[in-house]
Amino acid sequence: QVQLVESGGGLVQPGGSLRLSCAASGFTLDYYTIGWFRQAPGKEREGVSCISGSDRSTYYTDSVKGRFTISRDDAKNTVYLHMNSLKPEDTAVYYCAAGLVPPLHLFRLRGGDYDYWGQGTQVTVSS
């Protein structure tokens, strides 16, 4: 059974850090582009970052550049999202997704390009 499971969310103060994990089972992540998306209450889903399965190139939406870092450990079949300098506006449910997205299309961060999705993990940034 193909499955993606996110973990690592929680409550953190502004300026704090979290590391989200996206663990895959039932398939190998090696050749898949992995994207992180988020959805805040009352807002549309937003693409945050992605990492290519073919050349390991990465892309970040402007609002997280310099604060978030995406990485992957193929030996563990896991992708991470390291989040630093968190802001209240980062509060959302974070989802990871896997798809066969070519490097040239990473910038789109379009949910429709991804085939497999996790169930999400809540991140709350508040004092």
Secondary structure, 3 states (H helix, E strand, C coil): CCEEEEECCEEECCCCCEEEEEEEECCCCCCCEEEEEEECCCCCCEEEEEECCCCCCEEECHHHCCCEEEEEEHHHCEEEEEECCCCHHHCEEEEEEEECCCHHHHHHCCHHHCCEECCCEEEEECC
